[in-house]
Amino acid sequence: MNQQSDITEQYLNKCFDDFSKEQMRLLNDMKGQLTTDDSKDKEIQKQLTLLNGLVSGCLRLRNLKKQLIAKSNL
């Protein structure tokens, strides 16, 4: 990748923050439901599962990039 298209640590942090906020919003939606709508709960759970993977992936990629930068600076 060239310098103009590199994914930066700041961008990964922003993605992590955005995904985490969305997780909290979905959890609050699930907790705030007055009715027991199983289909809506299942859809929210699917979204939460996907977001968990994205959050984890962002952290792993950020840490890998940090390690590569640290190795290249030796």
Biopython code that builds the backbone (N, CA, C, O; Angstrom):
import numpy as np
from Bio.PDB.StructureBuilder import StructureBuilder

atoms = [
    (1, "MET", "N", (0.842, -1.195, 0.000)),
    (1, "MET", "CA", (0.000, 0.000, 0.000)),
    (1, "MET", "C", (0.881, 1.250, 0.000)),
    (1, "MET", "O", (1.947, 1.275, 0.615)),
    (2, "ASN", "N", (0.433, 2.247, -0.674)),
    (2, "ASN", "CA", (1.195, 3.483, -0.617)),
    (2, "ASN", "C", (0.714, 4.331, 0.555)),
    (2, "ASN", "O", (-0.284, 4.012, 1.201)),
    (3, "GLN", "N", (1.420, 5.387, 0.811)),
    (3, "GLN", "CA", (1.141, 6.224, 1.987)),
    (3, "GLN", "C", (-0.259, 6.845, 1.955)),
    (3, "GLN", "O", (-0.854, 7.067, 3.009)),
    (4, "GLN", "N", (-0.782, 7.123, 0.787)),
    (4, "GLN", "CA", (-2.067, 7.802, 0.705)),
    (4, "GLN", "C", (-3.238, 6.889, 1.031)),
    (4, "GLN", "O", (-4.313, 7.381, 1.375)),
    (5, "SER", "N", (-3.066, 5.587, 0.934)),
    (5, "SER", "CA", (-4.189, 4.690, 1.184)),
    (5, "SER", "C", (-4.011, 3.848, 2.440)),
    (5, "SER", "O", (-4.824, 2.963, 2.706)),
    (6, "ASP", "N", (-2.971, 4.104, 3.209)),
    (6, "ASP", "CA", (-2.764, 3.351, 4.448)),
    (6, "ASP", "C", (-3.880, 3.623, 5.450)),
    (6, "ASP", "O", (-4.357, 4.749, 5.591)),
    (7, "ILE", "N", (-4.272, 2.585, 6.124)),
    (7, "ILE", "CA", (-5.224, 2.738, 7.223)),
    (7, "ILE", "C", (-4.415, 3.152, 8.442)),
    (7, "ILE", "O", (-3.489, 2.450, 8.848)),
    (8, "THR", "N", (-4.759, 4.276, 9.017)),
    (8, "THR", "CA", (-3.977, 4.808, 10.131)),
    (8, "THR", "C", (-4.496, 4.307, 11.471)),
    (8, "THR", "O", (-5.621, 3.820, 11.585)),
    (9, "GLU", "N", (-3.658, 4.438, 12.463)),
    (9, "GLU", "CA", (-4.049, 4.071, 13.826)),
    (9, "GLU", "C", (-5.227, 4.930, 14.291)),
    (9, "GLU", "O", (-6.125, 4.440, 14.976)),
    (10, "GLN", "N", (-5.219, 6.204, 13.920)),
    (10, "GLN", "CA", (-6.307, 7.093, 14.301)),
    (10, "GLN", "C", (-7.619, 6.649, 13.668)),
    (10, "GLN", "O", (-8.667, 6.696, 14.314)),
    (11, "TYR", "N", (-7.570, 6.222, 12.421)),
    (11, "TYR", "CA", (-8.777, 5.745, 11.748)),
    (11, "TYR", "C", (-9.302, 4.483, 12.426)),
    (11, "TYR", "O", (-10.509, 4.338, 12.624)),
    (12, "LEU", "N", (-8.397, 3.570, 12.782)),
    (12, "LEU", "CA", (-8.813, 2.344, 13.468)),
    (12, "LEU", "C", (-9.416, 2.663, 14.831)),
    (12, "LEU", "O", (-10.388, 2.030, 15.245)),
    (13, "ASN", "N", (-8.843, 3.640, 15.529)),
    (13, "ASN", "CA", (-9.406, 4.053, 16.819)),
    (13, "ASN", "C", (-10.802, 4.640, 16.645)),
    (13, "ASN", "O", (-11.693, 4.391, 17.456)),
    (14, "LYS", "N", (-10.988, 5.424, 15.580)),
    (14, "LYS", "CA", (-12.311, 6.007, 15.325)),
    (14, "LYS", "C", (-13.325, 4.902, 15.011)),
    (14, "LYS", "O", (-14.453, 4.929, 15.505)),
    (15, "CYS", "N", (-12.919, 3.934, 14.190)),
    (15, "CYS", "CA", (-13.803, 2.805, 13.883)),
    (15, "CYS", "C", (-14.166, 2.054, 15.155)),
    (15, "CYS", "O", (-15.329, 1.717, 15.377)),
    (16, "PHE", "N", (-13.168, 1.795, 15.985)),
    (16, "PHE", "CA", (-13.403, 1.101, 17.247)),
    (16, "PHE", "C", (-14.418, 1.866, 18.095)),
    (16, "PHE", "O", (-15.354, 1.276, 18.633)),
    (17, "ASP", "N", (-14.230, 3.174, 18.211)),
    (17, "ASP", "CA", (-15.147, 3.997, 19.001)),
    (17, "ASP", "C", (-16.567, 3.969, 18.422)),
    (17, "ASP", "O", (-17.542, 3.826, 19.159)),
    (18, "ASP", "N", (-16.669, 4.107, 17.109)),
    (18, "ASP", "CA", (-17.989, 4.098, 16.467)),
    (18, "ASP", "C", (-18.696, 2.760, 16.647)),
    (18, "ASP", "O", (-19.887, 2.717, 16.954)),
    (19, "PHE", "N", (-17.955, 1.666, 16.455)),
    (19, "PHE", "CA", (-18.552, 0.341, 16.617)),
    (19, "PHE", "C", (-18.962, 0.099, 18.073)),
    (19, "PHE", "O", (-20.001, -0.504, 18.339)),
    (20, "SER", "N", (-18.147, 0.568, 18.999)),
    (20, "SER", "CA", (-18.470, 0.402, 20.423)),
    (20, "SER", "C", (-19.727, 1.181, 20.800)),
    (20, "SER", "O", (-20.564, 0.694, 21.559)),
    (21, "LYS", "N", (-19.853, 2.397, 20.263)),
    (21, "LYS", "CA", (-21.055, 3.199, 20.516)),
    (21, "LYS", "C", (-22.297, 2.510, 19.956)),
    (21, "LYS", "O", (-23.357, 2.511, 20.582)),
    (22, "GLU", "N", (-22.150, 1.927, 18.778)),
    (22, "GLU", "CA", (-23.286, 1.222, 18.167)),
    (22, "GLU", "C", (-23.660, -0.001, 19.007)),
    (22, "GLU", "O", (-24.841, -0.307, 19.166)),
    (23, "GLN", "N", (-22.664, -0.696, 19.542)),
    (23, "GLN", "CA", (-22.943, -1.825, 20.431)),
    (23, "GLN", "C", (-23.760, -1.371, 21.636)),
    (23, "GLN", "O", (-24.746, -2.012, 21.999)),
    (24, "MET", "N", (-23.352, -0.277, 22.248)),
    (24, "MET", "CA", (-24.060, 0.224, 23.431)),
    (24, "MET", "C", (-25.480, 0.643, 23.069)),
    (24, "MET", "O", (-26.411, 0.409, 23.840)),
    (25, "ARG", "N", (-25.654, 1.261, 21.902)),
    (25, "ARG", "CA", (-26.986, 1.676, 21.482)),
    (25, "ARG", "C", (-27.891, 0.457, 21.301)),
    (25, "ARG", "O", (-29.044, 0.461, 21.732)),
    (26, "LEU", "N", (-27.361, -0.575, 20.667)),
    (26, "LEU", "CA", (-28.155, -1.785, 20.456)),
    (26, "LEU", "C", (-28.488, -2.478, 21.771)),
    (26, "LEU", "O", (-29.605, -2.958, 21.959)),
    (27, "LEU", "N", (-27.522, -2.528, 22.676)),
    (27, "LEU", "CA", (-27.780, -3.135, 23.987)),
    (27, "LEU", "C", (-28.860, -2.359, 24.739)),
    (27, "LEU", "O", (-29.739, -2.955, 25.361)),
    (28, "ASN", "N", (-28.792, -1.045, 24.681)),
    (28, "ASN", "CA", (-29.804, -0.223, 25.340)),
    (28, "ASN", "C", (-31.169, -0.412, 24.696)),
    (28, "ASN", "O", (-32.186, -0.430, 25.389)),
    (29, "ASP", "N", (-31.198, -0.551, 23.368)),
    (29, "ASP", "CA", (-32.461, -0.824, 22.677)),
    (29, "ASP", "C", (-33.060, -2.144, 23.153)),
    (29, "ASP", "O", (-34.264, -2.242, 23.391)),
    (30, "MET", "N", (-32.210, -3.148, 23.288)),
    (30, "MET", "CA", (-32.688, -4.459, 23.725)),
    (30, "MET", "C", (-33.218, -4.400, 25.158)),
    (30, "MET", "O", (-34.264, -4.973, 25.464)),
    (31, "LYS", "N", (-32.500, -3.711, 26.022)),
    (31, "LYS", "CA", (-32.911, -3.605, 27.424)),
    (31, "LYS", "C", (-34.166, -2.761, 27.582)),
    (31, "LYS", "O", (-34.977, -2.994, 28.478)),
    (32, "GLY", "N", (-34.318, -1.763, 26.688)),
    (32, "GLY", "CA", (-35.427, -0.831, 26.821)),
    (32, "GLY", "C", (-36.729, -1.298, 26.219)),
    (32, "GLY", "O", (-37.742, -0.606, 26.324)),
    (33, "GLN", "N", (-36.724, -2.457, 25.590)),
    (33, "GLN", "CA", (-37.956, -2.944, 24.971)),
    (33, "GLN", "C", (-38.965, -3.351, 26.031)),
    (33, "GLN", "O", (-38.650, -4.096, 26.959)),
    (34, "LEU", "N", (-40.185, -2.848, 25.876)),
    (34, "LEU", "CA", (-41.246, -3.192, 26.827)),
    (34, "LEU", "C", (-41.913, -4.508, 26.458)),
    (34, "LEU", "O", (-42.427, -5.214, 27.327)),
    (35, "THR", "N", (-41.907, -4.837, 25.184)),
    (35, "THR", "CA", (-42.510, -6.098, 24.744)),
    (35, "THR", "C", (-41.416, -7.129, 24.530)),
    (35, "THR", "O", (-40.238, -6.793, 24.410)),
    (36, "THR", "N", (-41.816, -8.365, 24.485)),
    (36, "THR", "CA", (-40.852, -9.432, 24.248)),
    (36, "THR", "C", (-40.953, -9.867, 22.796)),
    (36, "THR", "O", (-41.550, -10.897, 22.482)),
    (37, "ASP", "N", (-40.370, -9.082, 21.929)),
    (37, "ASP", "CA", (-40.369, -9.353, 20.489)),
    (37, "ASP", "C", (-39.113, -10.151, 20.162)),
    (37, "ASP", "O", (-38.030, -9.589, 19.997)),
    (38, "ASP", "N", (-39.274, -11.479, 20.070)),
    (38, "ASP", "CA", (-38.134, -12.360, 19.848)),
    (38, "ASP", "C", (-37.443, -12.101, 18.521)),
    (38, "ASP", "O", (-36.218, -12.191, 18.435)),
    (39, "SER", "N", (-38.206, -11.783, 17.485)),
    (39, "SER", "CA", (-37.584, -11.567, 16.175)),
    (39, "SER", "C", (-36.695, -10.324, 16.189)),
    (39, "SER", "O", (-35.627, -10.312, 15.579)),
    (40, "LYS", "N", (-37.142, -9.273, 16.891)),
    (40, "LYS", "CA", (-36.328, -8.064, 16.983)),
    (40, "LYS", "C", (-35.080, -8.336, 17.826)),
    (40, "LYS", "O", (-33.994, -7.862, 17.492)),
    (41, "ASP", "N", (-35.227, -9.086, 18.903)),
    (41, "ASP", "CA", (-34.080, -9.456, 19.729)),
    (41, "ASP", "C", (-33.055, -10.244, 18.928)),
    (41, "ASP", "O", (-31.853, -10.016, 19.062)),
    (42, "LYS", "N", (-33.522, -11.167, 18.099)),
    (42, "LYS", "CA", (-32.612, -11.975, 17.290)),
    (42, "LYS", "C", (-31.857, -11.110, 16.291)),
    (42, "LYS", "O", (-30.664, -11.317, 16.067)),
    (43, "GLU", "N", (-32.541, -10.145, 15.692)),
    (43, "GLU", "CA", (-31.881, -9.243, 14.745)),
    (43, "GLU", "C", (-30.834, -8.391, 15.456)),
    (43, "GLU", "O", (-29.741, -8.181, 14.930)),
    (44, "ILE", "N", (-31.162, -7.906, 16.634)),
    (44, "ILE", "CA", (-30.204, -7.118, 17.407)),
    (44, "ILE", "C", (-29.010, -7.978, 17.796)),
    (44, "ILE", "O", (-27.869, -7.519, 17.743)),
    (45, "GLN", "N", (-29.263, -9.215, 18.183)),
    (45, "GLN", "CA", (-28.169, -10.119, 18.549)),
    (45, "GLN", "C", (-27.263, -10.406, 17.362)),
    (45, "GLN", "O", (-26.048, -10.512, 17.532)),
    (46, "LYS", "N", (-27.824, -10.536, 16.162)),
    (46, "LYS", "CA", (-27.011, -10.731, 14.964)),
    (46, "LYS", "C", (-26.106, -9.527, 14.733)),
    (46, "LYS", "O", (-24.922, -9.667, 14.426)),
    (47, "GLN", "N", (-26.696, -8.334, 14.888)),
    (47, "GLN", "CA", (-25.902, -7.114, 14.712)),
    (47, "GLN", "C", (-24.797, -7.035, 15.754)),
    (47, "GLN", "O", (-23.666, -6.667, 15.437)),
    (48, "LEU", "N", (-25.119, -7.380, 16.992)),
    (48, "LEU", "CA", (-24.121, -7.348, 18.052)),
    (48, "LEU", "C", (-22.980, -8.334, 17.779)),
    (48, "LEU", "O", (-21.817, -8.029, 18.042)),
    (49, "THR", "N", (-23.314, -9.500, 17.257)),
    (49, "THR", "CA", (-22.292, -10.489, 16.928)),
    (49, "THR", "C", (-21.342, -9.950, 15.859)),
    (49, "THR", "O", (-20.125, -10.089, 15.972)),
    (50, "LEU", "N", (-21.912, -9.334, 14.821)),
    (50, "LEU", "CA", (-21.080, -8.746, 13.770)),
    (50, "LEU", "C", (-20.222, -7.607, 14.313)),
    (50, "LEU", "O", (-19.041, -7.502, 13.982)),
    (51, "LEU", "N", (-20.809, -6.765, 15.138)),
    (51, "LEU", "CA", (-20.053, -5.653, 15.717)),
    (51, "LEU", "C", (-18.932, -6.151, 16.621)),
    (51, "LEU", "O", (-17.846, -5.571, 16.630)),
    (52, "ASN", "N", (-19.177, -7.209, 17.377)),
    (52, "ASN", "CA", (-18.124, -7.769, 18.225)),
    (52, "ASN", "C", (-16.919, -8.187, 17.384)),
    (52, "ASN", "O", (-15.773, -7.946, 17.762)),
    (53, "GLY", "N", (-17.190, -8.814, 16.241)),
    (53, "GLY", "CA", (-16.108, -9.209, 15.344)),
    (53, "GLY", "C", (-15.362, -8.012, 14.775)),
    (53, "GLY", "O", (-14.136, -8.030, 14.663)),
    (54, "LEU", "N", (-16.106, -6.971, 14.415)),
    (54, "LEU", "CA", (-15.475, -5.766, 13.878)),
    (54, "LEU", "C", (-14.617, -5.063, 14.925)),
    (54, "LEU", "O", (-13.510, -4.614, 14.627)),
    (55, "VAL", "N", (-15.127, -4.969, 16.141)),
    (55, "VAL", "CA", (-14.373, -4.340, 17.223)),
    (55, "VAL", "C", (-13.079, -5.118, 17.473)),
    (55, "VAL", "O", (-12.000, -4.538, 17.589)),
    (56, "SER", "N", (-13.212, -6.424, 17.553)),
    (56, "SER", "CA", (-12.050, -7.273, 17.776)),
    (56, "SER", "C", (-11.047, -7.137, 16.630)),
    (56, "SER", "O", (-9.843, -7.039, 16.866)),
    (57, "GLY", "N", (-11.536, -7.132, 15.406)),
    (57, "GLY", "CA", (-10.670, -6.982, 14.240)),
    (57, "GLY", "C", (-9.947, -5.651, 14.214)),
    (57, "GLY", "O", (-8.768, -5.587, 13.866)),
    (58, "CYS", "N", (-10.649, -4.584, 14.581)),
    (58, "CYS", "CA", (-10.011, -3.257, 14.631)),
    (58, "CYS", "C", (-8.862, -3.246, 15.629)),
    (58, "CYS", "O", (-7.778, -2.740, 15.341)),
    (59, "LEU", "N", (-9.113, -3.810, 16.803)),
    (59, "LEU", "CA", (-8.062, -3.841, 17.828)),
    (59, "LEU", "C", (-6.873, -4.683, 17.381)),
    (59, "LEU", "O", (-5.722, -4.296, 17.582)),
    (60, "ARG", "N", (-7.151, -5.829, 16.780)),
    (60, "ARG", "CA", (-6.071, -6.703, 16.333)),
    (60, "ARG", "C", (-5.249, -6.047, 15.227)),
    (60, "ARG", "O", (-4.020, -6.119, 15.239)),
    (61, "LEU", "N", (-5.925, -5.406, 14.271)),
    (61, "LEU", "CA", (-5.214, -4.732, 13.193)),
    (61, "LEU", "C", (-4.397, -3.563, 13.723)),
    (61, "LEU", "O", (-3.254, -3.370, 13.309)),
    (62, "ARG", "N", (-4.965, -2.788, 14.625)),
    (62, "ARG", "CA", (-4.238, -1.656, 15.209)),
    (62, "ARG", "C", (-2.981, -2.138, 15.929)),
    (62, "ARG", "O", (-1.907, -1.555, 15.777)),
    (63, "ASN", "N", (-3.122, -3.204, 16.710)),
    (63, "ASN", "CA", (-1.972, -3.717, 17.444)),
    (63, "ASN", "C", (-0.912, -4.295, 16.509)),
    (63, "ASN", "O", (0.284, -4.142, 16.756)),
    (64, "LEU", "N", (-1.345, -4.957, 15.439)),
    (64, "LEU", "CA", (-0.405, -5.494, 14.466)),
    (64, "LEU", "C", (0.358, -4.369, 13.776)),
    (64, "LEU", "O", (1.573, -4.459, 13.598)),
    (65, "LYS", "N", (-0.348, -3.314, 13.390)),
    (65, "LYS", "CA", (0.311, -2.170, 12.764)),
    (65, "LYS", "C", (1.318, -1.532, 13.715)),
    (65, "LYS", "O", (2.400, -1.132, 13.287)),
    (66, "LYS", "N", (0.976, -1.430, 15.001)),
    (66, "LYS", "CA", (1.908, -0.877, 15.984)),
    (66, "LYS", "C", (3.163, -1.737, 16.083)),
    (66, "LYS", "O", (4.276, -1.217, 16.155)),
    (67, "GLN", "N", (2.975, -3.054, 16.087)),
    (67, "GLN", "CA", (4.121, -3.967, 16.165)),
    (67, "GLN", "C", (5.012, -3.818, 14.939)),
    (67, "GLN", "O", (6.237, -3.792, 15.066)),
    (68, "LEU", "N", (4.417, -3.719, 13.759)),
    (68, "LEU", "CA", (5.202, -3.565, 12.533)),
    (68, "LEU", "C", (5.987, -2.257, 12.526)),
    (68, "LEU", "O", (7.142, -2.219, 12.100)),
    (69, "ILE", "N", (5.356, -1.196, 12.996)),
    (69, "ILE", "CA", (6.034, 0.103, 13.069)),
    (69, "ILE", "C", (7.188, 0.025, 14.061)),
    (69, "ILE", "O", (8.279, 0.528, 13.795)),
    (70, "ALA", "N", (6.944, -0.603, 15.196)),
    (70, "ALA", "CA", (7.996, -0.724, 16.210)),
    (70, "ALA", "C", (9.169, -1.538, 15.663)),
    (70, "ALA", "O", (10.324, -1.187, 15.904)),
    (71, "LYS", "N", (8.892, -2.615, 14.932)),
    (71, "LYS", "CA", (9.963, -3.434, 14.353)),
    (71, "LYS", "C", (10.729, -2.679, 13.285)),
    (71, "LYS", "O", (11.945, -2.832, 13.167)),
    (72, "SER", "N", (10.033, -1.868, 12.507)),
    (72, "SER", "CA", (10.705, -1.139, 11.438)),
    (72, "SER", "C", (11.556, 0.006, 11.984)),
    (72, "SER", "O", (12.461, 0.482, 11.299)),
    (73, "ASN", "N", (11.279, 0.447, 13.198)),
    (73, "ASN", "CA", (12.041, 1.540, 13.796)),
    (73, "ASN", "C", (13.277, 1.051, 14.542)),
    (73, "ASN", "O", (14.028, 1.863, 15.083)),
    (74, "LEU", "N", (13.500, -0.251, 14.579)),
    (74, "LEU", "CA", (14.682, -0.786, 15.269)),
    (74, "LEU", "C", (15.944, -0.526, 14.517)),
    (74, "LEU", "O", (17.022, -0.914, 14.967)),
]
sb = StructureBuilder()
sb.init_structure("model")
sb.init_model(0)
sb.init_chain("A")
sb.init_seg("    ")
for serial, (resi, resn, name, xyz) in enumerate(atoms, 1):
    if name == "N":
        sb.init_residue(resn, " ", resi, " ")
    sb.init_atom(name, np.array(xyz, "f"), 0.0, 1.0, " ", f" {name:<3s}", serial, name[0])
structure = sb.get_structure()
